[in-house]
Amino acid sequence: MTILVTGATGNIGRMVVDELADGGRPLRALTTNPAKAALPDDVEVFEGYLGRPETLKPALEGVDRLYLAPKPETAETVAGLARQAGVRHVVALSSILAGDADDEYARTFAVIEQAVRDAGLAWTFLRPGAFMENTLDWAPSIRAESVVRAPFPHATDTPIAMRDIAQVAALALTGTGHEGHAYRLSGPEALTIPQQVRAIGEALGREVRYVELSREQARQHWIGEGVEPDVADWLLSGGDDMRTEPEPGFRQATGRTGTTYAEWARRNAAKFR
């Protein structure tokens, strides 16, 4: 059984490679720059890019299972190439929003899922929500001032550690019984931003303050940091009354509880120092 991981030097793709390496099965990785990829020695590295589907053909030869990083623009072509190459099972990184037909961003993930289905391939869709790693955006202000500035102190979210997503991907690529599952993935707890800030402070062993921003202050702050205005507006669409609940997908796939934010903060404390 040969596995190909696309986007192998991306944030999650690299973690998928690490989860699969040394597993005693042929493993391939697709990357745009093999010389700089620094992938494990037992991984067969191919140069290619999902945005240029024609570059995938050599890497797909003899592949049984494929981890598909998100690239909606070429998803239909890539899925067709996978079918032609004899791939039997695709594990595709999608989004928890994939079923929201009214959201333009969500529709990009629906395109990926539909392309895999239309190709007649066995599939597993990974649908995570927010990533814990998104809060690394707070690191500069924590290092400089021990402060996090953000809106909506009462809204809750259920962020998931990227490593947990990679673990589900690896299980689906190597195990059985995952075909036909769309795993809705989140962390194991609903947290406010102040609670996340407190967890970072505890991991660092010092106080980190939360400073509330108004909606307009947050918008201007993000735009000043390079966020596109329409993206800033999308980030603000939830509001202070947004409430989320943990999703069951990680436990369904693995049989255990996922990483808590406090555990993630302790493991990543050095990145906030």
Contacts in CASP RR format, 6 or more apart in sequence:
PFRMAT RR
TARGET T0000
AUTHOR 0000-0000-0000
METHOD contacts of the structure
MODEL  1
MTILVTGATGNIGRMVVDELADGGRPLRALTTNPAKAALPDDVEVFEGYL
GRPETLKPALEGVDRLYLAPKPETAETVAGLARQAGVRHVVALSSILAGD
ADDEYARTFAVIEQAVRDAGLAWTFLRPGAFMENTLDWAPSIRAESVVRA
PFPHATDTPIAMRDIAQVAALALTGTGHEGHAYRLSGPEALTIPQQVRAI
GEALGREVRYVELSREQARQHWIGEGVEPDVADWLLSGGDDMRTEPEPGF
RQATGRTGTTYAEWARRNAAKFR
1 25 0 8 1.000
1 26 0 8 1.000
1 64 0 8 1.000
1 65 0 8 1.000
1 174 0 8 1.000
2 25 0 8 1.000
2 26 0 8 1.000
2 27 0 8 1.000
2 28 0 8 1.000
2 62 0 8 1.000
2 63 0 8 1.000
2 64 0 8 1.000
2 65 0 8 1.000
3 20 0 8 1.000
3 25 0 8 1.000
3 26 0 8 1.000
3 27 0 8 1.000
3 28 0 8 1.000
3 63 0 8 1.000
3 64 0 8 1.000
3 65 0 8 1.000
3 66 0 8 1.000
3 67 0 8 1.000
3 173 0 8 1.000
3 174 0 8 1.000
4 28 0 8 1.000
4 29 0 8 1.000
4 30 0 8 1.000
4 46 0 8 1.000
4 59 0 8 1.000
4 60 0 8 1.000
4 63 0 8 1.000
4 65 0 8 1.000
4 66 0 8 1.000
4 67 0 8 1.000
4 87 0 8 1.000
5 13 0 8 1.000
5 16 0 8 1.000
5 17 0 8 1.000
5 20 0 8 1.000
5 27 0 8 1.000
5 28 0 8 1.000
5 29 0 8 1.000
5 30 0 8 1.000
5 67 0 8 1.000
6 13 0 8 1.000
6 30 0 8 1.000
6 50 0 8 1.000
6 56 0 8 1.000
6 66 0 8 1.000
6 67 0 8 1.000
6 68 0 8 1.000
6 69 0 8 1.000
6 78 0 8 1.000
7 13 0 8 1.000
7 29 0 8 1.000
7 30 0 8 1.000
7 31 0 8 1.000
7 50 0 8 1.000
7 69 0 8 1.000
8 14 0 8 1.000
8 16 0 8 1.000
8 17 0 8 1.000
8 29 0 8 1.000
8 30 0 8 1.000
8 31 0 8 1.000
8 37 0 8 1.000
8 39 0 8 1.000
8 43 0 8 1.000
8 45 0 8 1.000
9 29 0 8 1.000
9 31 0 8 1.000
9 32 0 8 1.000
9 33 0 8 1.000
9 37 0 8 1.000
9 39 0 8 1.000
10 69 0 8 1.000
11 133 0 8 1.000
11 162 0 8 1.000
12 69 0 8 1.000
12 93 0 8 1.000
12 162 0 8 1.000
12 165 0 8 1.000
12 166 0 8 1.000
12 169 0 8 1.000
13 67 0 8 1.000
13 69 0 8 1.000
13 166 0 8 1.000
13 169 0 8 1.000
14 39 0 8 1.000
15 162 0 8 1.000
15 163 0 8 1.000
15 165 0 8 1.000
15 166 0 8 1.000
16 67 0 8 1.000
16 166 0 8 1.000
16 169 0 8 1.000
16 170 0 8 1.000
16 173 0 8 1.000
17 27 0 8 1.000
17 29 0 8 1.000
17 39 0 8 1.000
17 40 0 8 1.000
17 43 0 8 1.000
18 40 0 8 1.000
18 166 0 8 1.000
19 166 0 8 1.000
19 167 0 8 1.000
19 169 0 8 1.000
19 170 0 8 1.000
20 27 0 8 1.000
20 170 0 8 1.000
20 173 0 8 1.000
20 174 0 8 1.000
21 27 0 8 1.000
21 40 0 8 1.000
21 42 0 8 1.000
21 43 0 8 1.000
22 40 0 8 1.000
22 42 0 8 1.000
25 174 0 8 1.000
26 44 0 8 1.000
27 42 0 8 1.000
27 43 0 8 1.000
27 44 0 8 1.000
28 43 0 8 1.000
28 44 0 8 1.000
28 45 0 8 1.000
28 46 0 8 1.000
28 59 0 8 1.000
28 63 0 8 1.000
29 37 0 8 1.000
29 39 0 8 1.000
29 43 0 8 1.000
29 44 0 8 1.000
29 45 0 8 1.000
29 46 0 8 1.000
30 46 0 8 1.000
30 47 0 8 1.000
30 48 0 8 1.000
30 49 0 8 1.000
30 50 0 8 1.000
30 56 0 8 1.000
30 59 0 8 1.000
31 37 0 8 1.000
31 39 0 8 1.000
31 45 0 8 1.000
31 46 0 8 1.000
31 47 0 8 1.000
31 48 0 8 1.000
32 47 0 8 1.000
32 48 0 8 1.000
32 49 0 8 1.000
33 47 0 8 1.000
34 45 0 8 1.000
34 46 0 8 1.000
34 47 0 8 1.000
37 45 0 8 1.000
39 45 0 8 1.000
46 58 0 8 1.000
46 59 0 8 1.000
47 55 0 8 1.000
48 55 0 8 1.000
48 56 0 8 1.000
48 59 0 8 1.000
49 55 0 8 1.000
50 56 0 8 1.000
50 68 0 8 1.000
50 69 0 8 1.000
50 71 0 8 1.000
50 74 0 8 1.000
50 78 0 8 1.000
51 71 0 8 1.000
51 73 0 8 1.000
51 74 0 8 1.000
52 74 0 8 1.000
53 74 0 8 1.000
53 77 0 8 1.000
53 78 0 8 1.000
53 81 0 8 1.000
56 78 0 8 1.000
56 81 0 8 1.000
57 81 0 8 1.000
57 85 0 8 1.000
60 66 0 8 1.000
60 81 0 8 1.000
60 82 0 8 1.000
60 85 0 8 1.000
60 87 0 8 1.000
61 85 0 8 1.000
62 85 0 8 1.000
62 86 0 8 1.000
63 82 0 8 1.000
63 85 0 8 1.000
63 86 0 8 1.000
63 87 0 8 1.000
64 86 0 8 1.000
64 87 0 8 1.000
64 88 0 8 1.000
64 89 0 8 1.000
65 87 0 8 1.000
65 88 0 8 1.000
65 89 0 8 1.000
65 90 0 8 1.000
65 91 0 8 1.000
65 173 0 8 1.000
65 174 0 8 1.000
66 82 0 8 1.000
66 87 0 8 1.000
66 89 0 8 1.000
66 90 0 8 1.000
66 91 0 8 1.000
67 90 0 8 1.000
67 91 0 8 1.000
67 92 0 8 1.000
67 93 0 8 1.000
67 169 0 8 1.000
67 173 0 8 1.000
68 75 0 8 1.000
68 78 0 8 1.000
68 79 0 8 1.000
68 90 0 8 1.000
68 91 0 8 1.000
68 92 0 8 1.000
68 93 0 8 1.000
68 112 0 8 1.000
68 116 0 8 1.000
69 93 0 8 1.000
70 92 0 8 1.000
70 93 0 8 1.000
70 94 0 8 1.000
70 95 0 8 1.000
70 108 0 8 1.000
70 109 0 8 1.000
70 112 0 8 1.000
71 78 0 8 1.000
71 112 0 8 1.000
72 108 0 8 1.000
72 109 0 8 1.000
72 111 0 8 1.000
72 112 0 8 1.000
75 111 0 8 1.000
75 112 0 8 1.000
75 115 0 8 1.000
75 116 0 8 1.000
76 111 0 8 1.000
76 115 0 8 1.000
76 118 0 8 1.000
76 119 0 8 1.000
78 115 0 8 1.000
79 90 0 8 1.000
79 115 0 8 1.000
79 116 0 8 1.000
79 118 0 8 1.000
79 119 0 8 1.000
79 121 0 8 1.000
80 119 0 8 1.000
82 90 0 8 1.000
82 119 0 8 1.000
82 121 0 8 1.000
83 119 0 8 1.000
83 120 0 8 1.000
83 121 0 8 1.000
87 121 0 8 1.000
88 121 0 8 1.000
88 122 0 8 1.000
89 121 0 8 1.000
89 122 0 8 1.000
89 123 0 8 1.000
89 124 0 8 1.000
89 172 0 8 1.000
89 173 0 8 1.000
89 179 0 8 1.000
90 116 0 8 1.000
90 121 0 8 1.000
90 122 0 8 1.000
90 123 0 8 1.000
90 124 0 8 1.000
91 123 0 8 1.000
91 124 0 8 1.000
91 126 0 8 1.000
91 169 0 8 1.000
91 172 0 8 1.000
91 173 0 8 1.000
91 178 0 8 1.000
92 112 0 8 1.000
92 113 0 8 1.000
92 116 0 8 1.000
92 123 0 8 1.000
92 124 0 8 1.000
92 125 0 8 1.000
92 126 0 8 1.000
93 126 0 8 1.000
93 128 0 8 1.000
93 165 0 8 1.000
93 169 0 8 1.000
94 109 0 8 1.000
94 112 0 8 1.000
94 113 0 8 1.000
94 125 0 8 1.000
94 126 0 8 1.000
94 127 0 8 1.000
94 182 0 8 1.000
95 105 0 8 1.000
95 106 0 8 1.000
95 109 0 8 1.000
95 127 0 8 1.000
95 128 0 8 1.000
95 129 0 8 1.000
96 127 0 8 1.000
96 128 0 8 1.000
96 129 0 8 1.000
96 184 0 8 1.000
96 185 0 8 1.000
96 186 0 8 1.000
96 247 0 8 1.000
97 103 0 8 1.000
97 105 0 8 1.000
97 106 0 8 1.000
97 109 0 8 1.000
97 129 0 8 1.000
98 106 0 8 1.000
98 109 0 8 1.000
98 110 0 8 1.000
98 113 0 8 1.000
98 125 0 8 1.000
98 127 0 8 1.000
98 182 0 8 1.000
99 106 0 8 1.000
99 109 0 8 1.000
99 110 0 8 1.000
100 106 0 8 1.000
100 107 0 8 1.000
101 107 0 8 1.000
101 110 0 8 1.000
105 234 0 8 1.000
109 127 0 8 1.000
113 123 0 8 1.000
113 125 0 8 1.000
113 182 0 8 1.000
116 123 0 8 1.000
116 125 0 8 1.000
117 123 0 8 1.000
122 179 0 8 1.000
122 180 0 8 1.000
123 179 0 8 1.000
123 180 0 8 1.000
124 172 0 8 1.000
124 178 0 8 1.000
124 179 0 8 1.000
124 180 0 8 1.000
124 181 0 8 1.000
124 182 0 8 1.000
124 183 0 8 1.000
125 180 0 8 1.000
125 181 0 8 1.000
125 182 0 8 1.000
125 183 0 8 1.000
126 165 0 8 1.000
126 168 0 8 1.000
126 169 0 8 1.000
126 172 0 8 1.000
126 183 0 8 1.000
126 185 0 8 1.000
127 182 0 8 1.000
127 183 0 8 1.000
127 184 0 8 1.000
127 185 0 8 1.000
128 160 0 8 1.000
128 165 0 8 1.000
128 185 0 8 1.000
128 186 0 8 1.000
129 158 0 8 1.000
129 159 0 8 1.000
129 160 0 8 1.000
129 185 0 8 1.000
129 186 0 8 1.000
129 247 0 8 1.000
130 157 0 8 1.000
130 158 0 8 1.000
130 159 0 8 1.000
130 160 0 8 1.000
130 186 0 8 1.000
131 159 0 8 1.000
131 160 0 8 1.000
131 161 0 8 1.000
131 162 0 8 1.000
132 159 0 8 1.000
132 160 0 8 1.000
132 161 0 8 1.000
132 162 0 8 1.000
132 187 0 8 1.000
132 259 0 8 1.000
132 261 0 8 1.000
132 264 0 8 1.000
133 161 0 8 1.000
133 162 0 8 1.000
134 159 0 8 1.000
135 159 0 8 1.000
135 196 0 8 1.000
135 200 0 8 1.000
136 268 0 8 1.000
136 271 0 8 1.000
136 272 0 8 1.000
138 148 0 8 1.000
138 150 0 8 1.000
138 197 0 8 1.000
138 200 0 8 1.000
138 272 0 8 1.000
139 271 0 8 1.000
139 272 0 8 1.000
141 147 0 8 1.000
141 148 0 8 1.000
141 149 0 8 1.000
142 148 0 8 1.000
142 200 0 8 1.000
142 204 0 8 1.000
142 208 0 8 1.000
142 272 0 8 1.000
143 272 0 8 1.000
143 273 0 8 1.000
146 206 0 8 1.000
146 207 0 8 1.000
146 208 0 8 1.000
146 209 0 8 1.000
147 208 0 8 1.000
147 209 0 8 1.000
147 210 0 8 1.000
147 211 0 8 1.000
148 193 0 8 1.000
148 197 0 8 1.000
148 200 0 8 1.000
148 208 0 8 1.000
148 209 0 8 1.000
148 210 0 8 1.000
148 211 0 8 1.000
149 211 0 8 1.000
149 212 0 8 1.000
149 213 0 8 1.000
149 218 0 8 1.000
149 221 0 8 1.000
150 193 0 8 1.000
150 210 0 8 1.000
150 211 0 8 1.000
150 212 0 8 1.000
150 213 0 8 1.000
150 218 0 8 1.000
151 212 0 8 1.000
151 213 0 8 1.000
151 214 0 8 1.000
151 215 0 8 1.000
151 217 0 8 1.000
151 218 0 8 1.000
151 236 0 8 1.000
151 239 0 8 1.000
151 240 0 8 1.000
152 193 0 8 1.000
152 238 0 8 1.000
152 239 0 8 1.000
152 240 0 8 1.000
152 242 0 8 1.000
153 192 0 8 1.000
153 193 0 8 1.000
153 194 0 8 1.000
153 210 0 8 1.000
153 212 0 8 1.000
153 240 0 8 1.000
154 192 0 8 1.000
154 240 0 8 1.000
154 241 0 8 1.000
155 192 0 8 1.000
155 193 0 8 1.000
155 238 0 8 1.000
155 239 0 8 1.000
155 240 0 8 1.000
155 241 0 8 1.000
155 242 0 8 1.000
155 243 0 8 1.000
156 190 0 8 1.000
156 191 0 8 1.000
156 192 0 8 1.000
156 242 0 8 1.000
156 243 0 8 1.000
156 244 0 8 1.000
157 190 0 8 1.000
157 191 0 8 1.000
157 242 0 8 1.000
157 244 0 8 1.000
158 186 0 8 1.000
158 187 0 8 1.000
158 188 0 8 1.000
158 189 0 8 1.000
158 190 0 8 1.000
158 191 0 8 1.000
158 244 0 8 1.000
158 245 0 8 1.000
158 246 0 8 1.000
158 247 0 8 1.000
159 186 0 8 1.000
159 187 0 8 1.000
159 191 0 8 1.000
159 196 0 8 1.000
159 261 0 8 1.000
160 185 0 8 1.000
160 186 0 8 1.000
160 187 0 8 1.000
160 250 0 8 1.000
160 258 0 8 1.000
160 259 0 8 1.000
161 187 0 8 1.000
161 258 0 8 1.000
161 259 0 8 1.000
161 264 0 8 1.000
163 259 0 8 1.000
164 185 0 8 1.000
164 187 0 8 1.000
164 250 0 8 1.000
164 258 0 8 1.000
164 259 0 8 1.000
165 185 0 8 1.000
167 254 0 8 1.000
168 183 0 8 1.000
168 185 0 8 1.000
168 249 0 8 1.000
168 250 0 8 1.000
168 253 0 8 1.000
168 254 0 8 1.000
171 178 0 8 1.000
171 253 0 8 1.000
171 254 0 8 1.000
172 178 0 8 1.000
172 181 0 8 1.000
172 253 0 8 1.000
178 253 0 8 1.000
181 252 0 8 1.000
181 253 0 8 1.000
183 249 0 8 1.000
183 250 0 8 1.000
183 252 0 8 1.000
183 253 0 8 1.000
184 247 0 8 1.000
184 248 0 8 1.000
184 249 0 8 1.000
185 247 0 8 1.000
185 249 0 8 1.000
185 250 0 8 1.000
186 244 0 8 1.000
186 246 0 8 1.000
186 247 0 8 1.000
186 249 0 8 1.000
186 250 0 8 1.000
187 246 0 8 1.000
187 247 0 8 1.000
187 250 0 8 1.000
187 258 0 8 1.000
187 259 0 8 1.000
187 260 0 8 1.000
187 261 0 8 1.000
188 246 0 8 1.000
188 250 0 8 1.000
188 257 0 8 1.000
188 258 0 8 1.000
188 259 0 8 1.000
188 260 0 8 1.000
189 246 0 8 1.000
189 260 0 8 1.000
189 261 0 8 1.000
190 243 0 8 1.000
190 244 0 8 1.000
190 245 0 8 1.000
190 246 0 8 1.000
191 199 0 8 1.000
191 261 0 8 1.000
193 210 0 8 1.000
194 210 0 8 1.000
195 261 0 8 1.000
196 261 0 8 1.000
196 265 0 8 1.000
197 208 0 8 1.000
197 209 0 8 1.000
197 210 0 8 1.000
198 208 0 8 1.000
198 210 0 8 1.000
199 261 0 8 1.000
199 262 0 8 1.000
199 265 0 8 1.000
200 208 0 8 1.000
200 265 0 8 1.000
200 269 0 8 1.000
200 272 0 8 1.000
201 207 0 8 1.000
201 208 0 8 1.000
201 265 0 8 1.000
202 262 0 8 1.000
202 265 0 8 1.000
203 262 0 8 1.000
203 265 0 8 1.000
203 266 0 8 1.000
203 268 0 8 1.000
203 269 0 8 1.000
203 272 0 8 1.000
204 269 0 8 1.000
204 272 0 8 1.000
204 273 0 8 1.000
213 221 0 8 1.000
215 236 0 8 1.000
215 239 0 8 1.000
218 232 0 8 1.000
218 235 0 8 1.000
218 236 0 8 1.000
219 229 0 8 1.000
219 232 0 8 1.000
219 233 0 8 1.000
219 236 0 8 1.000
222 231 0 8 1.000
222 232 0 8 1.000
222 235 0 8 1.000
223 229 0 8 1.000
223 232 0 8 1.000
227 235 0 8 1.000
250 256 0 8 1.000
250 257 0 8 1.000
250 258 0 8 1.000
251 257 0 8 1.000
251 258 0 8 1.000
265 272 0 8 1.000
END
